Amino acid sequence: MTREYSFVDLFSGAGGFTEGFLLAGKGARGFRLAGASDLHNGAGATHLNRFNKQLGIDYRFLVKDIRDDDFIESIVSNVQWSTGRDDVDVVVGGPPCQGFSLFGKRDEEDPRNNLFRYYLSVIETLRPKYFVMENVPGLAVMYGGTVVEKIYEEVAKIGPHKYSLTGPIYVRAEEFGVPQARERILFIGTRDDCPSVSGIMRPEQKSIVTTSQAIDDLSFLNSWESSSQYHSEYPAVGEYQKASRRGRLFHKYGIKNNAVELKNHEAAKHTPDVIARFAMIKPGSGFESIPRELWDRHLSSNKKWCVRMHPNKPSNTVVTLPDDFVHYSKPRIPTAREMARLQSFDDTFEFLGPRTTGGGGAGNKNRAKDLPQYTQIGNAVPPLLAKGIAETILNALDAQ
């Protein structure tokens, strides 16, 4: 069967949704990237490097704020350049969720909470058969559920094509082969002339992928070390590690990969005190597992939260700050490559830009401007989760 459907990825970041949608399907049946957009140049650089330079996909990436007056005109122009049409089959995206997240400060008046309205304006113009919005679970319960009510109200206003909305649909990344306990919610919009989508199909899998099953072959680095190659004494064991090295999308596209060069694998330069502190944290636990006497004597820290990974469980939810995690077998934070593995990015997927821009929380302007590798990784939709979503939408498109 030769059926190829176009899609646009908004708020794309580095391209987790894009990667997953391109993984969906088989042979000539699947999705074709018609355009992508994000506010950050760093995301655009990584996205273009992956999908244009590595995979040879001919598309345009729009670096622009979706709130700009000419955003819709620009994205439509890019879609026309790619497809020769002014509409697409699917639009996907995750409007930033900082105002909704259960982590950190929550602000009902955060302007980012209303970005979904601009997202829906693009839907109205591109007239997709389906659209997907991804967000954190906190959105469904925050402010007494009024945010969900607002989303439904705004979707009902779309015209002239009308859309029905399904959601929030709760999904867990580990059920899709991602070695990470990451829960998200989805809203799926269906155009009134298309079959509706009521839920997401879970793929068949034998067992949950654990942290060690995902990254143990990368665990040869100590603090202050880096490597551009795999280590001969740490071979890939198990299907997840082998597929990550081979490259799932490379494999689908028939691109040969010798799995020699290793990108984004640089360990942090910890001080002796930090190394000692990390070494005393028990796997699966945080600072509370350090003996009180040692903590009071010389291992105390002002940091509020930190957990050491458990080798035999999926990782905690990957976030944008790497020092929230400690490697299960090494007294160091995970490398960007290890965090990417836990998000289900292949090793062939290179993240461009600075590895990190240091601390400072929300006051660190460099983090927002440069979009370091860890931020790109932590903000992404896990590709294997995105693939599961795409397979569901693909089946609905085929049913027309």
BELQUIFEN-V455768 format. One record per residue. N is the residue number from 1. RES is the residue in one small letter. PHI is phi in degrees with one decimal (NA if undefined). OMEGA is omega in degrees with one decimal (* if undefined). Layout:
N RES PHI OMEGA
N RES PHI OMEGA
//
This chain:
1 m NA 178.4
2 t -108.2 178.3
3 r -137.4 -179.0
4 e -121.2 -175.8
5 y -115.4 -178.2
6 s -86.8 175.6
7 f -146.0 175.9
8 v -122.1 -179.3
9 d -111.5 178.1
10 l -100.2 -172.5
11 f 50.8 -165.8
12 s -70.1 -172.3
13 g 58.0 -178.4
14 a -69.5 175.8
15 g 122.9 177.7
16 g -64.0 177.4
17 f -63.4 -179.9
18 t -58.9 179.9
19 e -57.5 -177.6
20 g -66.2 179.7
21 f -67.3 177.3
22 l -72.3 176.6
23 l -74.1 -175.6
24 a -69.9 177.4
25 g 84.3 -177.5
26 k -150.7 179.8
27 g 63.7 -178.6
28 a -85.6 178.1
29 r -98.8 -178.7
30 g 170.0 -175.3
31 f -116.2 176.3
32 r -123.7 -178.7
33 l -72.9 -179.1
34 a -104.8 179.9
35 g 164.8 178.3
36 a -151.0 -177.7
37 s -152.9 173.7
38 d -158.6 -179.2
39 l -74.1 -169.4
40 h -102.0 174.8
41 n -60.7 -179.0
42 g -61.3 177.0
43 a -64.5 179.5
44 g -62.5 179.7
45 a -63.4 178.8
46 t -65.5 -178.4
47 h -60.8 -179.6
48 l -66.3 178.9
49 n -61.5 -178.6
50 r -73.6 -166.7
51 f -91.1 176.7
52 n -94.4 -175.2
53 k -72.8 -177.0
54 q -75.5 -171.2
55 l -100.2 174.0
56 g 73.2 179.6
57 i -82.3 -177.4
58 d -91.6 -179.5
59 y -153.0 178.0
60 r -117.4 177.0
61 f -104.2 -178.3
62 l -101.9 174.2
63 v -94.9 -175.2
64 k -165.5 175.1
65 d -75.8 -178.1
66 i -61.6 178.6
67 r -85.0 179.3
68 d -65.9 -176.4
69 d -60.7 -176.1
70 d -100.7 -177.4
71 f -61.9 -175.4
72 i -62.2 177.8
73 e -59.0 -177.7
74 s -70.2 -178.3
75 i -68.7 176.6
76 v -63.6 178.4
77 s -60.3 179.5
78 n -66.7 178.0
79 v -64.0 178.4
80 q -61.8 179.1
81 w -62.2 -176.0
82 s -81.9 -170.8
83 t -115.7 -174.3
84 g 79.7 -179.6
85 r -125.5 177.5
86 d -111.7 175.8
87 d -139.0 179.2
88 v -138.3 179.0
89 d -81.4 -175.0
90 v -143.4 169.3
91 v -121.8 178.0
92 v -124.1 176.6
93 g 171.4 176.1
94 g -126.6 176.9
95 p -50.0 -176.3
96 p -45.7 -168.5
97 c -114.4 -173.8
98 q -55.8 -179.4
99 g -73.1 -176.0
100 f -103.7 -169.5
101 s -59.7 176.1
102 l -77.7 177.1
103 f -94.6 175.3
104 g 75.7 -176.3
105 k -70.5 177.4
106 r -114.3 -174.6
107 d -136.2 -178.0
108 e -64.3 -178.9
109 e -94.8 178.9
110 d -56.0 -177.4
111 p -60.0 179.4
112 r -68.6 177.5
113 n -65.3 -176.8
114 n -100.0 179.9
115 l -64.6 178.7
116 f -62.7 178.4
117 r -65.8 176.8
118 y -68.9 175.7
119 y -58.1 -179.2
120 l -68.4 175.2
121 s -64.9 175.8
122 v -66.6 177.3
123 i -56.8 -178.3
124 e -59.6 -177.7
125 t -82.4 -176.5
126 l -81.5 174.1
127 r 52.7 -179.3
128 p -67.6 175.5
129 k -71.6 178.0
130 y -141.3 168.9
131 f -137.2 -177.8
132 v -128.2 171.4
133 m -117.6 179.9
134 e -112.3 179.2
135 n -158.4 179.7
136 v -81.1 -179.2
137 p -58.7 -178.4
138 g -58.9 -179.9
139 l -60.3 -174.0
140 a -69.7 -174.8
141 v -113.3 -175.6
142 m -68.1 177.4
143 y 56.1 175.5
144 g 67.4 178.6
145 g 81.9 -176.5
146 t -68.7 179.5
147 v -65.4 178.4
148 v -62.6 177.7
149 e -59.5 -179.7
150 k -64.0 -179.9
151 i -61.5 179.2
152 y -63.1 179.5
153 e -63.0 -177.9
154 e -71.1 178.2
155 v -62.5 180.0
156 a -63.9 -178.4
157 k -85.3 -177.5
158 i -63.2 178.3
159 g -158.0 2.5
160 p -75.5 174.7
161 h -73.2 178.0
162 k -96.8 -179.5
163 y -128.0 168.1
164 s -93.5 -175.7
165 l -124.1 174.4
166 t -117.4 178.4
167 g 146.6 4.5
168 p -75.1 173.9
169 i -99.6 -179.1
170 y -87.5 177.3
171 v -131.1 177.7
172 r -118.2 -174.0
173 a -59.4 -176.6
174 e -64.6 177.9
175 e -76.5 -179.8
176 f -113.0 177.9
177 g 89.8 177.2
178 v -86.2 -177.1
179 p -79.6 -171.6
180 q -157.8 175.8
181 a -82.4 -174.6
182 r -130.0 179.2
183 e -101.4 177.7
184 r -138.7 173.2
185 i -118.9 -179.8
186 l -127.7 167.1
187 f -120.1 -179.1
188 i -117.5 178.1
189 g -97.7 180.0
190 t -121.7 177.2
191 r -64.4 -169.8
192 d -65.3 178.5
193 d -103.6 -176.7
194 c -125.6 176.6
195 p -63.5 -177.6
196 s -76.3 176.4
197 v -114.2 -175.3
198 s -102.9 -178.9
199 g -170.4 -178.6
200 i -107.9 178.1
201 m -70.4 174.4
202 r -89.6 179.0
203 p -72.6 175.9
204 e -75.7 176.6
205 q -147.5 -173.8
206 k -71.5 -177.1
207 s -159.2 176.6
208 i -70.5 177.6
209 v -82.7 -178.7
210 t -88.0 -179.6
211 t -60.6 -179.3
212 s -67.4 176.6
213 q -65.3 -178.8
214 a -87.8 -168.1
215 i -128.2 -173.8
216 d -61.7 -179.6
217 d -73.8 177.6
218 l -101.6 -168.1
219 s -86.4 -177.1
220 f -87.1 -177.6
221 l -82.3 167.8
222 n -102.6 176.0
223 s -54.5 -179.5
224 w 78.8 -178.6
225 e -101.0 173.4
226 s -145.6 179.6
227 s -152.1 175.2
228 s -105.6 178.6
229 q -140.6 174.1
230 y -71.2 -178.5
231 h -99.0 -177.3
232 s -62.3 -179.2
233 e -88.6 178.3
234 y -126.3 -178.4
235 p -70.6 175.6
236 a -69.9 -179.9
237 v -123.9 179.4
238 g 89.3 -174.0
239 e -65.6 -176.2
240 y -64.5 179.5
241 q -64.2 -179.1
242 k -65.9 179.1
243 a -66.3 179.6
244 s -65.5 178.4
245 r -72.3 -178.3
246 r -65.6 -177.2
247 g 96.3 -176.4
248 r -63.7 -179.7
249 l -76.1 174.1
250 f -59.0 -178.9
251 h -62.1 -179.9
252 k -64.3 -178.0
253 y -83.7 179.4
254 g 73.0 178.8
255 i -90.7 -178.8
256 k -74.5 178.8
257 n -132.8 -178.2
258 n -79.2 176.5
259 a 51.0 -179.5
260 v -107.7 -176.2
261 e -80.3 -178.0
262 l -118.9 -177.4
263 k -105.9 171.2
264 n 62.3 -177.9
265 h -115.3 -179.6
266 e -130.6 -179.4
267 a -81.0 179.3
268 a -70.2 179.5
269 k -96.9 -178.0
270 h -76.3 172.9
271 t -77.4 178.1
272 p -56.5 -180.0
273 d -65.6 179.5
274 v -66.1 178.3
275 i -60.2 178.8
276 a -63.1 179.2
277 r -63.7 -179.8
278 f -62.0 -177.2
279 a -64.4 -176.2
280 m -91.1 179.1
281 i -79.5 179.7
282 k -79.4 177.9
283 p -55.5 -179.1
284 g 83.2 -177.2
285 s -124.2 179.0
286 g -117.4 -177.9
287 f -59.0 -177.6
288 e -63.5 -179.3
289 s -83.5 177.1
290 i -75.5 178.4
291 p -50.6 -174.4
292 r -56.4 -178.3
293 e -62.7 179.9
294 l -71.4 178.1
295 w -60.0 -177.9
296 d -68.6 -174.9
297 r -75.9 -176.3
298 h -157.2 -177.6
299 l -111.7 -177.0
300 s -67.6 -179.5
301 s -148.5 176.1
302 n -82.5 179.6
303 k -65.8 -173.9
304 k -83.4 -172.3
305 w -140.9 177.3
306 c -162.8 -178.5
307 v -134.9 175.3
308 r -91.1 -178.0
309 m -60.3 174.5
310 h -100.9 -174.7
311 p -63.9 -173.3
312 n -101.6 176.5
313 k -132.8 172.5
314 p -61.9 177.5
315 s -65.2 165.8
316 n -62.6 -180.0
317 t -55.9 178.5
318 v -68.6 -179.1
319 v -119.5 -174.4
320 t -85.9 -179.6
321 l -104.8 -174.2
322 p -65.0 -176.4
323 d -77.8 170.3
324 d -79.5 -176.2
325 f -125.3 172.3
326 v -124.3 178.8
327 h -60.4 -175.2
328 y -69.8 -177.5
329 s -119.8 179.3
330 k -127.9 178.8
331 p -80.2 -179.7
332 r -154.1 173.4
333 i -75.6 178.2
334 p -66.5 174.2
335 t -75.9 176.5
336 a -60.2 179.2
337 r -64.9 178.7
338 e -65.8 177.5
339 m -64.6 177.9
340 a -64.6 176.1
341 r -59.8 -179.0
342 l -68.6 174.9
343 q -90.0 -179.3
344 s 80.0 169.3
345 f -77.0 175.4
346 d -68.4 175.7
347 d -67.2 177.9
348 t -73.8 -179.1
349 f -86.8 -177.3
350 e -94.4 176.3
351 f -96.9 -178.7
352 l -92.6 -179.5
353 g 95.4 180.0
354 p -65.8 178.5
355 r -61.5 178.1
356 t -153.6 176.7
357 t -116.8 176.1
358 g 83.0 -176.2
359 g -86.0 177.2
360 g 108.6 176.4
361 g 59.7 -176.2
362 a -65.0 -179.6
363 g -79.7 -179.9
364 n -82.0 -177.0
365 k -70.1 179.7
366 n -64.9 -179.4
367 r -63.4 179.6
368 a -71.2 -176.7
369 k -78.0 -172.7
370 d -90.3 180.0
371 l 47.5 -176.9
372 p -62.2 -176.1
373 q -56.6 -178.1
374 y -61.8 178.8
375 t -68.4 176.9
376 q -57.6 -177.9
377 i -70.5 -175.5
378 g -66.0 -178.7
379 n -82.8 -171.8
380 a -76.7 166.7
381 v -77.7 179.3
382 p -56.5 -176.6
383 p -54.5 -179.7
384 l -70.0 172.3
385 l -68.6 178.3
386 a -61.3 177.4
387 k -61.8 178.4
388 g -61.1 176.7
389 i -63.2 -178.0
390 a -63.8 179.8
391 e -63.1 178.3
392 t -64.5 179.6
393 i -65.5 179.8
394 l -61.0 178.1
395 n -63.1 178.7
396 a -66.7 178.0
397 l -63.6 179.4
398 d -66.4 -175.7
399 a -80.1 -177.8
400 q -68.1 *
//
